[in-house]
Amino acid sequence: MKVVNHKLPSVDGKGLMMGRPGYTDDLADPNALIVKVLRSPHAYARIISLDTSKAEALEGVELVLTSKDFDRRPFTRAGQGYPEPSPHDKFVFDEFVRYVGDEVCAVAAIDLVTCEKALKLIEVEYEVLTPILDLEEAIDNEIIIHPEPEIHDMFPIGFEPKRNIAAAYHMEVGSVEETLKDCEVILKQHFYTHAQAHVMMEPHTVNARIDYQNRLVLYTSTQTPIHVRRIISQSLNYPLSKIRVIKPRVGGGFGGKQAIHGEIIVSAVTLKTGKSAKMIYTRKEVFESSYTRHPMRFDITLGAMKDGTLKAIDCKVLSDTGAYGEHALTVFMVAGSKVLPLYNKVDSVRFYGDVVYTNHTPAGAYRGYGAIQGNYALESSIDMLCEKLAIDPILFRQKNMILEGETSPIFEIMGEGTEGTAMMMESCKLDYCVTRGLELIKWNEKYPRVTLPNSKVKGVGMAIAMQGSGIPYIDMAAATIKLNDDGFYNLMIGATDIGQGSDTILAQIAAEELGTTLDNMIVYSSDSDLTPFDTGAYASSTTYVSGNAVVKAAKQMKNMLIEEAEKVLETKVAFDGITFTADNGKEITLKELSNRLYYNEDQKQLTATSSYVGHKSPPPFMAGFVEVDVDIETGEFDIIDYVSVVDCGTTINPKLAQGQVEGGIVQGIGMAVYEEVLINKDGRMITNDMMTYHIPTRLEIKNLTTEFAISYEESGPFGAKSVGEIGIDTPPAAIANAIYNAVGVRITSLPITPEKVLQGILKLKENNHE
Amino acid sequence: MKIHVTVNGYKKAFDIEPSDYLLDTLRKYNYLSVKRGCDNTSCGVCTILLDGKPVPSCSLLSAKADGHSIITVEGIPKEAEKLSEHFGHEGADQCGYCNPSMAVNVHALKNEIQNPTDDEIKEYLVGNLCRCTGYIGQHKAIKSYLEDEK
């Protein structure tokens, strides 16, 4: 291959480094009205009265929007396909506010100072209600977070708002109870995972204007422009055909930009005033008033035989979706569906539980999407079981984990919100990933621990993981390739590059298929008027689903070119990407052919459009290994190296794939160790800026070692599977296992802090004295 | 009020309010490489050089810049382009939002420290947060850029 599987620089890196304008706010109308939202100071309250008269009277205030300006029509901001698997439980503005930072009303004014002044002039009388701030107290609490009658689900998802249940799920293969009766060793353990914030560098940003055709045009920092257009249309009852959503360059998303943020309110301002308007979230708003990862409680029971055969997995989960149910069911299901098949040889497996409403900042899509939570619980408990069995955790995994050519019944049972799709593992190099990772981290020299000088102990730990590649039969992508005069191409895709490099890798795929170079394939994403349909950048779908659409479009274009060349040369031709050569030796170059087609003879435009929907979701796999040095006096620990060996099929661009893995690893390390959303007793987030919420800096990240297994997924574009999410899954469990191996302290609630480690060390000492 | 500054080598007069921050003033005057990230000097994406020293422009009052020289990445295109080639080689650019400020800060580092060690590079750039890359690719790219520039 000449372009695919080559370490080419990204198509946009240079321009962005040089500061060329490209992000949403770079493209705002300089005269746009500034829109700000008045946000709730209470975790739960009913608005008794709302007086906006003083704000409206302030010079420079264009309008104040309240619930009176909108039809009472519930929707979901989740940014998913339609009908959504998330409950329609949100109004633009409501009489209730359900978390600190929830939307009360909005102001549009001539500048930020006026806007902020106006917010202070709005008088709100609240009936302050007692909030639910503990996910374990939500079900059947006398406090009901969503009492409004109009809310509903789109199809059965276990939605019971009167019980504070946003979604519920139950599945069982075999009979866990029966299998456990026959097991020789049983492990029971519960785990807690916490809320994590996305902290993409570019805050949520949107601007809107009415164009010269009297249509509403938005630039917005989103992962899902097509869904954004649909949700604006549905929530404002405004024709879809009059809305254009442009996704310019996006400064990071990680799932946080799958959902709707300010788009509806800004659109409403522009539609009502006819004037341009814009909204940029403050960092405080990004933390308090967007989304977090779903915190979860896991109750795990594992049953095994003394010979190390895993027989049963029981997994009960309670998930906290916060004030609104965006992604409630689907994140919950992924905690099972993209974790449990790792151990596919069990006799029985059960996965069930509820997703509850609380008065926390809503939880939503976040890279890993349940899999990181489930992976922490399962891969921690596997190590605990191995200790009970006195069996090496590597040997145990090698004996029980999924291998190439195998399957799991879970693939058919569990999808995302619906039933799943049966599939065999046509490509699964997990066994290689484990073996190679052991070598790279020098496991045999370090496992379980090495005592170091200065009161330190080195430990190693590991975990295995899987993800998916899009949602079969739901995620659809399309690509259009246009031939230009002079013989270069445009690739137009709905797939949304949010920084992960999809513009580059999709152009590589098209260039490879057409035998041309990357600089001859000018890529553009995404604009709801100009680029074809694509569900967006989520569910690890872009490389696999959009990539397959690009392959199909490129093949179609190649056939069209050959047909035209054969008309000119009047015989069969071969095409090498530059020149068409006939059997009789006659030639015409692509450049000559295209100039002929556009200027001279048989004039016509050549454009190929194709689309793809997955029939399966081949999982990428990885093994993650970590080395930690723990100070037994203080509980502090350093992450010395993180080894990742990944099977994502063919790496379309090995360097960009490495960037995806390593970026995921560091976000996973952040979740495991450094990051924690803290809420006070009144429900206020106290980690609402980047001084109090610590994402890893370049000082904490000492070394990352990343390799890819040689693997080829037959159904993928040039053999590729996804790579966007898999990197994030292993760090919590691998680090927890490494800490245990180093000092014998088992951390069962994230994050893994020095305080918890030290507490554990002191408790062990105390127990040893007794 | 009016301030007089030199931006990327050119003398400019900016109309400002006394409460304006330099980030907003620069963006208002179309220096769009300067980005908004955190509002309180903790992320680094608004970094510019004030008289050659890196400062976060989100928390510097525009009035304080009066009479001073400002460099944004638009003022060091050759350096940024070279650095971007090293980033491209390492696959170290993802969303790109933090990259203009990174280029500005690496430029300052290059002028300030001769032959920096790994730790000195990391310490100098610690204020430039990145949520995409995991840092290691960036670090390799910056090191090889600095080597090349010797």
Interface residues (C-beta under 8 A of the other chain):
Chain A: K7 P9 S10 D12 G13 K14 L16 M17 M18 G19 R20 P21 Y23 D25 D26 P30 V113 H198 V199 M200 M201 E202 P203 R249 V250 G251 G252 F254 I280 T282 R283 K284 I498 G499 Q500 G501 N653 P654 K655 L656 Q658 G659 E662 G663 G664 I665 V666 Q667 D689 M690 M691 I695 P696 T697 R698 L699 I701 N703 L704
Chain B: E17 S19 R27 K28 L32 S33 K35 R36 G37 C38 D39 N40 S42 C43 V45 T72 V73 E74 P77 A80 E81 L83 S84 E85 F87 G88 H89 E90 G91 A92 D93 Q94 C95 G96 Y97 C98 N99 P100 M102 A103 K122 E123 L125 V126 N128 L129 C130 R131 C132 T133 G134 Y135 I136 G137 Q138 H139
